[in-house]
């Protein structure tokens, strides 16, 4: 299956590979390593990013985003918005940097959803909302999730895919969409009240590798 364009992005820059260009030419897949800017704009880190990107052209630099772990939810929103503005794609995928993706299996799976204009596909989960400051997974807006303190269903951050219409939705509404402490919860919150088809596909669960799986953690 060859898509018009399927854009796959990773949050952390890795060493470039000639395979990226081949994917674009042979499979219609555009892959970019997404990164923001240093808090100290123009420092050695920024210069090294620019230097490497000039050689490889495989970074997607978010010029107005400061790279920091606590800003990951905002980064996820920005990269979907800017990706939708930069590429016309059937699907847009977010992939963690430590995840291996079977592209043929991914493509075959996505082909079955081309007739669904608003689809959100991933390894759906819920989980506890932590209200204790200092906890690793502390959620400052914990009170919004009710007395049971449980998150709504959302796709695991390791790998998930959204259709073109949803990427455009994020782009158009970027100034209104709320971000929470965790990027996977943030993305799920944008779709929970919209007319979106949620697909819980266990092949997107990257914690284990099995026959027909799409991804695996490294």
N, C-alpha and C positions, 0 to 999 in steps of 0.2 A: 504494500500500500504506500503510495507516495502522496503526501499532503501538499497543498499549495505552499504552506510553510508551517512548521511546528516549532515554536520557539521554546527551547529548554534553557533554563537559567540556574546557576548555582550561586549561593551567597558569598562564597569565599574564593578568592582567586587561586588557581592552581597553575602548575607548569603547563605551558601551551602544548598542543599536539596537532600534528598534521591531519589527524583523523577528523578534527573539527571541520576543516575545509571540505574533506571528502563527504562528510555527512550532509553538508549544505548542498553540494553539487549532485550527489547520488540519491539521497533520501529526502531532500527537501526539509531538512532539520537544521535550524539555526541554534547554535549553542554559544552562550556567552557566560563569562565569569563576572558576577556582579559585585561591585565594591563601591563604597562611598569615598569621601575625602577625609584627610586627617583633620583633627581638631586644630592643629597648627598648620593652617593652609600654606602650601608651598614648601613644606619641610622635605627632608630626605625621603620619607615614605611616599609622599605625593610625587616627587620627582622620579622615584624608581618605578612607580606604577605607570606614569606617563611614558617613561623610557621603554618599558617592556611592551606596553600597548602599541607604541609606534612600530615595534618590530613584529608583533604577532597579530594585532588588530582583533583580539578575541576577548577584550574586557568590555563590560558595559558599565561605564563610570557614572554614578549618580552625583552630579556636580554639587547639588545643594543638600546633600546628605552627609552627616558626619558619621564615620564608621565607629560604632561602639556597640557592645553586646546589649545594652539596655535600650538601644534604638532599633532592634531587629524588626519589631512590628511595623514601624514607620518605613523601614527599608523595604520590607515585603510589599507594602502598599505602593511605594514609589516605583519599584521595579515592574510591577504589573501595569501600573498606569503608563509608564514610559515605554514599556515593551509594546503595549497596545497602540501607542502613538507612533512607534518606530517601525513595526512590522505588521502586515496583514496576515494573520495566522488562523488556522482552524482551531488550534489549541495552544495554550500557554501552560508550561509546567514549571513548578518550583522543585528543585532537587537539592538536598544537602550535599556538601562537598565530600562527605565520607560515604556516599551511597553509590553503588554500581547499578547501572540501569541496562536492562536487556532491551535495546531499542526496537528490535523486530517484534518482540512480544508486546511492548508498549504500543507500537503502531497498529498491530493487529487488534488489540483491545479497543483502542480509540476509534478505529474504523467502524465499529458497531454502534457508535454514538453520534455519527455525523448528522443524523436526522433530528437530534435533540439540540435545539438552539441554546439552551441555558443549562449546562450540565457541570457538575462539581464532583470530581471523581477522586477517591483516595481510600485509605485505610481509616475508616471512621471510628472514632473513639469518644469517650466522655472523660470522666475523671473528677477527682476532688478539687475543690477550690480552696486554696490555703489563705487564711486571713491573718496568720501570725507574721508580723514584721521580722525580717531576718531569715525567714525560711527560704530555701533555694527557689521555690516556685510561688513565692508570695504574689498575690493579686491585690493591688491597691483598691480595685473596684469590686472586691469580693461580695459586698452587700447587694450588688445588683443581681446576683445569681440565686437569690432566694434563701430560705431558711435551711434547705438541704445542702447548700453550698456544693452543687454539682454543675459542671459545665454542660451545655447543650452538645449535641453530636457535632463533631468537626473532624476534618481530615488530619491525619498525622503530618507533622511538618517535614518528615523525611522525603516524601514525594507525593505531590498531588497535582491534579490537572484541572484547569478551568477552560471553558469554551470562549470563543471570541466575544460573544455578547457579554459575558461576565467580566472579561478583561476591560471591555469598553465601559461597562458600568462602573468599574473601579476608577478608570481614568476620568470619567465625567464627574463623579461624585467624590473625588479624592479629598476635597476640603471638608466634606461632611462626615466621612466614614471614621468612626471611632476606633482607636487602637487600644488594646489591652496589654497586659504585661507579656503575653506570649503571642507569637505571630500566628500559630495555627488557630488559636482561639479567636484572634482578631479577624482572620479571613472567614472563619465560620460564622461570626457574628454579622458580617456584611450580607450573608445569603440566607440567614435563618428566617427572616421575615419577607423574603422575596420569592417570586415564582420560579424556583430553581429546583432542578432534579438532582437530588443527592444520591450518589452511587457509592455504596460500601463494597469495594472490591478487595478481597483479601489478598489478591496478587500484588497489591500496593503496600502490603505490610512488609517492611524491609528487615524486620528483626530476625527472620529466618529465610533460608533459601530452599525452595522446593521446586518440583517439576512444574513448569509453566509460570513460575514467578517472574515478576517484572523487575524487582529490585532486591538488593541485598546490602546490608551495612558492611562496611569494610573494617 
